[in-house]
Structure formats: structure tokens, C-alpha cells
Amino acid sequence: MKRTRKQLVCRWCGEEFPATPGPGRPKLFCRASHRQRAYEARRLGESRRLLPDEVIVSRRAWDTLRDSLYRLESAAEDVAVDLEVGTPTKTDYVQALAHLSEAVRQLQDVSVEPVALGSD
């Protein structure tokens, strides 16, 4: 995805949002609620004495991410095995791409928000 100069990336959700022209520092968050969530996560991280590169996420979010990554890894292995056998046809490649695309789509739908963040 190509970013233009006038697009910023939210430090909480990772979504792009337009830069506001004018004086002052550029925004770091796309919404005030995301700025607040980041503040709360940093405060909790400070109370837990997290290092700058440490993050706490919920068990449910972690399990969902791991499951989605496992599905993607399995799909990649399936495709590799399927395409190694014999001489793959165009249909085989189309089916392999569809299989991989579905696993990627499932991973794209996963959202992992931190519960606590280490201080920068």
C-alpha cells in the first residue's frame, strides 16, 4: 500500500488518516478515543514495569492471532505439497491461490489491541 505525504498512520489501530494542515505537531492518533486507549495502556504498562518493547494482550486476542497464523502456515504447506506433485495445471494454481487468499483474509480480519504497553 503506497502512502501519500498527507496520510498519517494511527499509533493505536494502524489505520491511515489524513494529516491536518496548519501549525502544531502532527497527530499521532486517528481518534481521541485511540489516544485515550494508548494512554491507558501506557499507564498500565508503567504500573507493571514493562520494558519499552513489551506488550500485554488478552489471551483471547493472542489465541485468535496464533490460530490465524497457524491456518496461514498450513495453507502455505498444503499449496507447496499440492503443486510439487506432477505437473500443476492452471486450475491447480488458481485453486492454490484461492486457498492461500482465504487464509490471508482471515488473518487480515484479526485485530490485536494491547492491554498494556511499555513506555517509549
N, C-alpha and C positions, 0 to 999 in steps of 0.2 A: 504494500500500500504506500503510495507516494504522498508525502505531506507537503502542503504548501507552506509558505512562510507565515501565513496568518492563521495557521491552525496550531493549537497547543494540545498537549495530552494531559488529561486529569491524573494527578498522582494517586488518586484513590481507585478509580474504576478503569483507567487506561483508555477511556474513550476520548476521541478528538473533540475539541470545541473551538469556536472562533476566538481569536485574540481581540481584545477590546482596544481600539486606538485611543491614544491620549497619554497623558503623563502618568507616572507611577510605575510600580513594579508590575510585571505580568502576572496574571492569575495562575495559580497552581492547580486549582480545582474547578470542575465544570459547574458545581452547585455548592451553595453554602452548606447543605447537609453533608456533602462529601468532605468539606473542610472540617466540619464538626466531628464526623466519624474518625477522620485521621487524627485529630487532636485527642479524642478519647482513647484511641488505640495507642498513641504515643504515651499518654499518661499511664495507662495500664502497663505498658512495656517498661516504663520507668519504675513503677512500683514493683515489678517482677525482676528488675535489674537485667533486662535483656540487653545483649550486645547489639551494636548497630546493624549487623547483618542477620539478626534473629527475628523470627516472626512466629506468632502463635495463631493457629487457625483452628476452627472447630473440627471435631472428629468426623462429623458428617461431611463437611466440605472436603476434608482430606481423603476420606474413603471414596467419595464421588470422583475426585480427581484421579486417584490411583486406579479405580475401575475403568475410567475412560481411557487412561493411558494404556492399561492392560489390553483393552479392546483394540486400540490402535496398533499396538505391538503384535497382537495375534493376527489382525487383518494383514499387516505387512508380511508376517511369516507365511500366512495362507497364500498370499499372492505370489511370493517368491517360490514356494513349492509348486503351486499350480502352473506357473509359467516356465519352470525348469523341465517339466515332463513333456516329451515330444516336441512338436513344432507348434507353438501357440498361434492361433488364428486371430484375426482382427476382433472377432466376437469375444475371444478369451481375454484380450487386452481391455475391451470395453467393460466386461464383467469385473475384471480385476480393479479397474479404475473406479467403478461404481461401489465396489466393496470397500475400497480404501476411502473413498469420498464420504461414505456413510459414517465410518469410524471417525474421520476428521470432523464432520458436522457435529457428532455427539460430543467431541472434545471441545469444540468451539462454544457449545452451549453451557459448558461448565464455568461457573463463576466462584472464585475462591476469594473471599474477603477476609482480611486479617482481623483477629480479635484484639491482638496487641502487637505493637511494633517496637523494635529497638530504636533508640534515639539516633538521629543523624550526627 
